[in-house]
Amino acid sequence: MSDFIPVNEPLLAGNEKKYLLECIETGWISSEGPFIKEFEQKFAARVGRKHGIAVTNGTAALDAAVDALGLGKGDEVIMPTFTIISCITQIVRCGAIPVLVDSDPLTWNMDVTQIEAKITSRTKAIMVVHIYGLPVDMVPVLDIAQRYGLKIIEDAAEMHGQTYRGKPCGSFGDISTFSFYPNKHITTGEGGMIVTDNDELAETCRSLRNLCFQPQKRFVHERLGWNLRMTNMQAALGLAQLEQLDKFVDRKREMGERYTALLHGLPGVQLPLAHTDYADNIYWIYGLILDDAIGFDAEEAMKRLASKGIGSRPFFYPMHKQPVLKRMGLFDGEHYPVAERLALQGFYIPSGLALTGEQMERVVEQVIETLAK
Ligand SMILES: *Cc1c(COP(=O)(O)O)cnc(C)c1O
């Protein structure tokens, strides 16, 4: 067997090394260094927002966003069941109630037509999560949020460089968040960003990030925060990566289109949608959904691919099926058939920026061989 093809490898071929060296040479390695502000400003500008608050990871960004909005006991937040656990943890921990909607079978994003029926007098916010490369259909969500006076938290962790009807993803939430984990379009190793236009929310997030130290009485606290500070070294990486974002998005699109061209027509498998009427896919990852008729599930397909040297990852496991949440008494008897099917039959193949054309051909060959049987 030739070399294993991992599911993701980042590309660090720009100014990453130069900026990192600068951190070491100047001694600015903590969260006080100059790259942080520069990265925050340039990233926020890129998504058309007034404020950027760099944090330790995308999960932390969501935690702070939920807390900054003042959500608490008994407040209801409508969100997709098909997402990562990061979206729900702070909602549950603060005593708020996650209210779920199912997914659209083609875009895999939250089915926005299910939102309105879930609204009650306790609903405070909608958390939208753009999944795998296509944005959530935002116009209906914005309309509902406005009519019912709801806040929007926008998880744009997978959407750097993506737009919805020409407007950047990350510009739609009262608070929006990003991740810079190495499998995202741009990476800082670990890292995240909160963006908002609201001065007060931005100030709250900055305070929450820094343990809610007070400017005047540093060690006297009026609120509980976290230490979510990003280091200058992470911001150095982020800045270098941000310079290459357009190139990265072009490359991801090229890769997605290539995969689709090579896999198109393969029986028994559903490929990602290339376009909707509001966006072109940026293929954060390249997902496949097996037809039930194929006779085995995603887990089995991934096992077979691994034995042929091809890395892959399962799709998200829905929130309403999470053992830890079920044990808390959440989502009892609830079913979301589309999300359940995505979790059972969906997985993704190597999609990282460092993937070569040759590797892609090997991946496709093995996928075809695996699924054709
Ligand atoms: C990656 C991701 C996160 C979490 O980001 P981390 O930086 O890994 O904590 C949150 N939401 C979505 C949709 C993600 O893809």
The ligand as a Gaussian input file, in Angstrom:
#p B3LYP/6-31G(d) Opt

LIG

0 1
 C      -14.915000      23.501000      13.661000
 C      -16.237000      23.950000      14.063000
 C      -16.493000      24.500000      15.340000
 C      -15.508000      24.433000      16.460000
 O      -14.335000      25.085000      16.263000
 P      -13.044000      24.685000      17.129000
 O      -12.064000      25.740000      16.750000
 O      -12.623000      23.324000      16.687000
 O      -13.418000      24.733000      18.563000
 C      -17.738000      25.022000      15.595000
 N      -18.723000      24.987000      14.688000
 C      -18.538000      24.427000      13.472000
 C      -19.670000      24.422000      12.512000
 C      -17.306000      23.876000      13.131000
 O      -17.133000      23.311000      11.919000

